[in-house]
Amino acid sequence: MEFIVLILVVIFIVLATIKFKVHPVISLILAAIFSGFGLGLQPLEITEAITSGFGSTLSGIGLVIAFGTIIGIYLEKTGGTKVMADSILKLIGLNRSALALNLAGFVISIPVYCDSGFVILSSLNKALSKKTGAPYLLFAIALATGLYSAHVFVPPTPGPLAAASILGADLGMVLILGLVVALPVSVAGYFWAKLVSKKITSDLKEEENKATIEVIAPKVSVLQAFLPIVIPVVLIALKSFADYPSKPLGEAVLFKIIAFIGSPVIALLIGVFFAFFAARTSKENKEPWMVDALKQAGLIILITGAGGAFGQVIRSFDFASALNLSSATGFGGLLVCFVIAAILKTAQGSSTVAIITTSAIIAPLLGVFGLEEINQKALAVLAIGAGAMTVSHVNDSYFWVVSQFSGLHLKNALKGHTLATLIQGITGIIIILLLHLVV
């Protein structure tokens, strides 16, 4: 009966989000309430679980999401994303410009949402196509897949942040392993772009491209563009290294300093100040930038908290025994994470909602799956991320951003973009399973 309740609640979340256009915050809270009654909880127990789950989830990552969003908005507004893309293109060379654009997307989508990143960098696609003579869609799909890879694997993107919080995973380890997984997943998208761009065509005319895309003139240097991303990533990774059981940096003053500045909240706050420093070259009024950032962050924070509330209610029941998942250990547990997230992603479209909902379902099962150690929890987060990119199609806003800015009809968009995300998701879970053997 409890298993049926769980299935019905997941169906409710999907239908409420897609058919009735209910915001994920409301649908997740309603799902928590329905789950509570379905699992036999008392009304007061349900409200206590919702409030405690909401608060505990956001206590560690609410500010991290806010600071990461601020960095992303400031990089957009100052043209920092364009500067990073151009510098990577120069480094790798014009002959490998599609690969360079793919890797630029990978780096940029760590702080910037993939939708925004694609809009900002789309102006490069046509320019590079003209310079190299390569198909326009080679660059469009290479960029789209590069942006998508870090979006589901690498903090401070909200999805991985939320999953790490709900599953109790170490954020630094998620960051390190996320980079290891996301890079080859990004390159897999590039190889698919090389193959499929020979078989499909774009209908985008040059004047449409110019009219649709707002080109932001860069106002920052290469160093100023990269530092707001690189500094927090390095600090968080250092803290994870220092926290390793063998204590490689000891436990004296150096350890305490790194533990402080490497905590995600402080590391991202430092990144924010580097973003402020870079933005000082712009004479524009920056107050609207901050307002936009906090609006974006507020929505993601509320969705994340609602997912935590749903997860707290789900934890009240021993689904491990009810679902008879005792044999799904190691590989099997990671595959369960992947499949649930893939089903939710394909059904309702949002990768972030798929990650948060799956994390809430999986959290009580980590012990049964044998995924309780620091590395294993991080891999569980990444397995959910791999599922949450499988696949992007007509119910995903990113699908329409890519197809409209690339001039792709529905059939070609499904061939070019949707199949790319399928290949990326499968590549991701294969790499994660291989990592499970060695970490």
C-alpha positions in Angstrom: 0.0 0.0 0.0 2.8 2.4 0.9 4.5 1.6 -2.5 1.2 2.6 -4.3 1.1 5.8 -2.3 4.7 6.7 -3.4 3.8 5.9 -7.1 0.6 8.0 -6.9 2.4 10.9 -5.3 5.1 10.9 -8.0 2.4 10.8 -10.7 0.7 13.7 -8.9 3.9 15.8 -9.0 4.3 15.2 -12.7 0.6 15.9 -13.6 0.4 19.0 -11.3 3.6 20.4 -12.8 2.8 19.7 -16.5 -0.9 19.5 -17.0 -2.2 22.0 -14.4 0.9 24.3 -14.4 1.2 24.2 -10.6 4.6 25.6 -9.5 7.0 22.9 -8.2 7.1 24.5 -4.7 3.3 24.0 -4.3 3.2 20.5 -5.9 6.1 19.3 -3.7 4.5 20.6 -0.5 1.1 19.1 -1.5 2.9 15.8 -2.3 4.4 15.9 1.2 1.0 16.3 2.7 -0.6 13.6 0.6 2.3 11.3 1.4 2.0 11.9 5.1 -1.7 11.0 5.2 -1.1 8.0 2.9 1.7 6.7 5.1 -0.5 7.0 8.2 1.1 10.0 9.9 -0.9 12.2 12.2 -1.6 15.8 11.0 0.8 17.3 13.6 3.5 14.9 12.5 3.1 15.9 8.9 3.4 19.6 9.6 6.5 19.0 11.9 8.1 16.9 9.2 7.5 19.5 6.5 8.8 22.4 8.5 11.8 20.6 9.8 12.7 19.1 6.4 12.4 22.5 4.8 14.6 24.2 7.3 17.2 21.5 7.6 17.7 21.3 3.9 18.2 25.0 3.4 20.3 25.6 6.5 23.4 24.4 4.7 22.8 25.5 1.1 20.3 28.4 1.0 23.1 31.0 1.1 25.3 28.9 -1.3 22.5 29.0 -3.9 22.1 32.7 -3.4 25.8 33.5 -3.7 26.3 31.2 -6.7 23.4 32.9 -8.5 24.8 36.3 -7.8 28.1 35.3 -9.4 26.3 33.9 -12.4 24.3 37.1 -13.0 27.3 39.4 -12.6 29.3 37.3 -15.1 26.4 37.6 -17.6 26.0 41.3 -17.1 29.7 42.2 -17.4 30.3 39.9 -20.4 32.5 37.6 -18.3 30.9 34.5 -19.9 31.9 35.8 -23.4 35.4 36.6 -22.2 35.8 33.0 -20.8 34.5 31.5 -24.1 36.9 33.6 -26.2 39.9 32.8 -24.0 39.2 29.0 -24.3 38.8 29.4 -28.0 42.1 31.1 -28.3 43.8 28.4 -26.1 42.5 25.4 -28.0 42.7 27.0 -31.4 40.3 27.7 -34.4 40.9 24.2 -35.8 39.3 22.7 -32.7 36.8 25.6 -32.2 33.7 23.3 -31.8 35.5 21.4 -29.0 36.6 24.7 -27.5 33.0 26.0 -27.5 31.9 22.8 -25.9 34.4 23.1 -23.1 33.6 26.8 -22.8 30.0 25.9 -22.2 31.1 23.3 -19.7 33.1 25.9 -17.6 30.5 28.7 -18.0 27.5 26.5 -16.8 29.1 26.0 -13.4 27.8 29.4 -12.2 25.5 30.4 -15.1 22.2 28.6 -15.9 22.5 26.6 -19.2 19.5 28.5 -20.8 21.2 31.9 -20.2 24.6 30.6 -21.2 23.2 29.4 -24.5 21.5 32.7 -25.3 24.6 34.7 -24.5 27.1 32.5 -26.4 24.8 31.7 -29.4 26.3 34.7 -31.3 29.6 32.7 -31.5 28.0 29.8 -33.4 27.5 31.6 -36.7 30.8 33.5 -36.5 32.8 30.3 -36.0 30.8 28.5 -38.7 31.7 31.3 -41.2 35.4 31.3 -40.1 35.9 27.5 -40.3 33.4 26.4 -42.9 32.0 23.8 -40.5 28.3 23.3 -40.2 26.5 25.8 -38.0 24.8 23.0 -36.0 28.1 21.5 -35.1 28.8 24.6 -32.9 25.2 24.9 -31.7 24.9 21.3 -30.4 28.5 21.3 -29.1 27.7 24.4 -27.1 24.3 23.1 -25.9 25.8 19.8 -24.6 28.8 21.5 -23.0 26.5 23.8 -21.0 24.2 20.9 -20.0 26.9 18.7 -18.6 28.0 20.8 -15.7 24.4 21.9 -15.1 23.5 18.5 -13.5 26.9 17.5 -12.0 28.9 20.4 -10.7 28.0 22.6 -7.7 27.2 25.5 -7.2 24.5 24.6 -9.8 21.3 24.3 -7.7 20.5 20.7 -8.6 23.7 19.0 -7.3 23.7 21.4 -4.3 20.2 20.3 -3.3 21.0 16.6 -3.8 24.1 16.9 -1.7 22.2 18.5 1.1 19.3 16.0 1.0 21.6 13.0 0.9 24.1 14.3 3.4 26.9 14.2 0.8 30.2 16.1 1.2 29.9 19.1 -1.2 33.6 19.2 -2.0 33.6 15.5 -2.9 30.6 16.0 -5.1 32.4 18.9 -6.8 35.6 16.9 -7.4 33.9 13.8 -8.7 31.3 15.9 -10.5 34.1 17.5 -12.6 35.6 14.1 -13.3 32.2 12.9 -14.6 31.0 16.0 -16.3 34.1 16.6 -18.5 33.9 13.4 -20.5 30.1 13.7 -20.6 30.6 17.2 -22.2 33.0 15.8 -24.7 30.6 12.9 -25.6 28.1 15.7 -26.6 30.8 17.2 -28.8 31.3 13.9 -30.7 27.6 13.5 -31.1 27.5 17.1 -32.5 30.2 16.1 -35.1 28.2 13.1 -36.2 24.7 14.5 -36.3 25.5 18.0 -37.7 26.2 16.2 -41.1 22.7 14.8 -41.1 20.4 17.7 -40.1 20.2 21.4 -41.1 19.3 24.7 -39.5 16.7 27.1 -40.9 18.0 30.1 -39.0 18.7 33.1 -41.2 21.5 35.5 -40.4 19.2 38.4 -39.8 17.0 36.3 -37.4 20.2 35.4 -35.5 21.2 39.0 -35.1 17.7 40.1 -34.1 17.2 37.5 -31.4 20.5 37.5 -29.6 21.6 40.4 -27.4 25.4 40.7 -27.6 26.9 41.8 -24.4 30.1 43.8 -24.8 32.7 42.4 -22.4 33.8 44.8 -19.7 36.2 42.5 -17.8 39.6 40.9 -18.3 40.2 37.1 -18.6 41.5 37.0 -15.0 38.5 38.9 -13.7 36.1 36.6 -15.5 37.6 33.4 -14.3 38.4 34.2 -10.6 34.8 34.3 -9.3 34.4 30.7 -10.5 37.9 29.3 -9.9 38.5 30.7 -6.4 35.4 29.0 -4.8 36.0 25.7 -6.6 39.6 25.6 -5.4 38.7 26.5 -1.8 35.9 23.9 -1.6 38.2 21.3 -3.1 41.0 22.2 -0.6 38.6 21.8 2.3 37.6 18.3 1.1 41.3 17.4 0.8 42.0 18.7 4.3 39.0 16.8 5.7 40.2 13.5 4.4 40.4 10.9 7.2 44.3 10.8 7.0 44.3 14.6 7.7 47.0 15.4 5.1 47.2 19.1 6.3 47.2 18.2 10.0 44.7 19.7 12.4 46.5 22.9 13.4 46.1 26.5 12.2 46.3 25.8 8.5 43.6 23.2 8.7 41.3 25.6 10.6 41.9 28.4 8.1 41.1 26.1 5.1 38.1 24.6 6.9 36.7 28.1 7.3 37.4 29.7 3.9 36.7 26.3 2.2 33.2 26.0 3.6 30.8 26.4 0.7 29.1 29.5 2.2 32.4 31.4 2.8 34.0 30.2 -0.5 31.0 31.4 -2.6 30.9 34.6 -0.6 34.5 35.2 -1.5 33.6 34.5 -5.2 30.8 37.1 -4.9 33.4 39.7 -3.9 35.6 38.8 -6.8 32.5 39.3 -9.0 31.9 42.7 -7.5 35.5 43.6 -8.1 35.2 42.7 -11.7 31.9 44.6 -12.1 33.4 47.8 -10.9 34.6 48.5 -14.4 31.0 48.8 -15.5 29.3 52.2 -15.1 25.8 50.6 -15.2 23.5 50.7 -12.2 24.2 47.3 -10.6 21.2 47.3 -8.2 18.9 45.6 -10.8 21.6 42.9 -11.2 21.4 42.0 -7.5 17.6 42.1 -7.6 17.5 39.7 -10.6 20.0 37.4 -8.9 18.0 37.2 -5.7 14.8 36.6 -7.6 16.3 33.7 -9.4 17.9 32.3 -6.2 14.6 32.7 -4.3 12.7 30.4 -6.6 15.4 27.7 -6.5 15.8 28.0 -2.8 12.0 27.5 -2.3 11.9 24.5 -4.6 14.9 23.0 -2.8 13.3 23.5 0.6 10.0 22.0 -0.6 11.9 19.0 -1.9 13.6 18.6 1.6 10.1 18.8 3.2 8.8 16.0 0.9 11.9 14.0 1.7 11.4 14.3 5.4 7.9 12.9 5.1 9.2 10.0 2.9 11.8 9.2 5.5 9.0 8.4 8.0 8.5 5.1 6.4 10.9 2.2 5.7 10.6 2.0 1.9 13.7 -0.2 1.8 11.8 -3.1 3.3 8.6 -2.4 1.5 10.2 -2.2 -1.9 12.5 -5.2 -1.2 15.5 -3.4 -2.4 18.0 -5.2 -0.1 19.8 -6.7 -3.1 20.2 -3.4 -4.9 23.6 -2.6 -3.4 26.5 -0.7 -5.0 25.9 -0.8 -8.8 22.3 -1.7 -8.3 21.7 1.3 -6.0 23.3 3.7 -8.3 21.2 2.4 -11.2 18.1 2.8 -9.2 19.1 6.5 -8.6 19.7 6.9 -12.3 16.4 5.3 -13.4 14.1 7.2 -11.0 15.7 10.5 -11.9 15.5 9.7 -15.7 11.8 8.8 -15.4 11.0 12.0 -13.5 13.1 14.2 -15.9 11.5 12.7 -19.0 8.0 13.0 -17.5 8.1 16.5 -16.2 11.0 18.3 -17.9 12.9 20.1 -15.1 16.3 18.6 -14.2 16.3 20.5 -10.9 12.9 19.1 -9.9 13.9 15.6 -11.0 17.1 15.8 -8.9 15.4 17.1 -5.8 12.4 14.7 -6.0 14.7 11.7 -6.6 17.0 12.7 -3.8 14.0 12.8 -1.4 12.9 9.3 -2.4 16.5 7.9 -2.3 17.7 9.4 1.0 16.2 6.8 3.3 17.5 4.0 1.0 21.2 4.9 1.0 22.0 2.5 3.9 20.2 -0.4 2.1 22.1 0.4 -1.1 25.4 0.4 0.7 26.1 4.0 -0.3 26.9 5.5 3.1 30.6 6.4 2.8 31.7 9.9 1.7 32.6 8.8 -1.9 29.6 6.6 -2.3 27.1 9.4 -1.3 28.8 11.7 -3.8 28.4 9.1 -6.5 24.7 8.7 -5.6 24.3 12.5 -6.1 26.0 12.2 -9.5 23.9 9.1 -10.5 20.8 11.2 -9.9 22.3 14.0 -11.9 23.0 11.6 -14.8 19.4 10.5 -14.7 18.2 14.1 -14.6 19.8 14.9 -18.0 18.1 11.9 -19.6 16.4 13.2 -21.7 15.7 16.9 -22.6 12.7 17.1 -24.9 9.5 19.1 -25.6 8.6 19.6 -21.9 12.0 21.1 -21.1 12.5 24.9 -21.5 16.2 24.3 -22.4 15.0 22.1 -25.4 13.1 25.1 -26.8 15.9 27.6 -26.1 18.4 25.4 -28.1 15.9 24.6 -30.9 14.7 28.2 -31.4 18.1 29.9 -31.2 19.5 27.2 -33.6 16.6 27.3 -36.1 15.8 23.6 -35.6 12.4 22.2 -36.5 11.0 19.7 -33.9 12.1 16.6 -35.7 15.7 17.8 -36.1 15.7 19.2 -32.5 14.8 15.7 -31.3 17.6 14.2 -33.4 20.2 16.7 -32.5 19.5 17.8 -29.0 17.3 15.1 -27.4 19.5 12.2 -28.6 22.5 14.1 -27.4 21.2 14.3 -23.9 20.4 10.5 -24.0 24.0 9.8 -25.0 25.3 12.1 -22.3 23.1 10.6 -19.6 24.2 7.0 -20.5 27.9 8.1 -20.7 27.5 9.7 -17.3 26.1 6.7 -15.5 28.7 4.4 -17.1 31.5 6.6 -15.8 29.9 6.8 -12.4 29.7 3.0 -12.2 33.3 2.7 -13.2 34.3 5.2 -10.5 32.4 3.1 -8.0 35.0 0.4 -8.6 37.9 2.6 -7.8 36.9 5.2 -5.2 
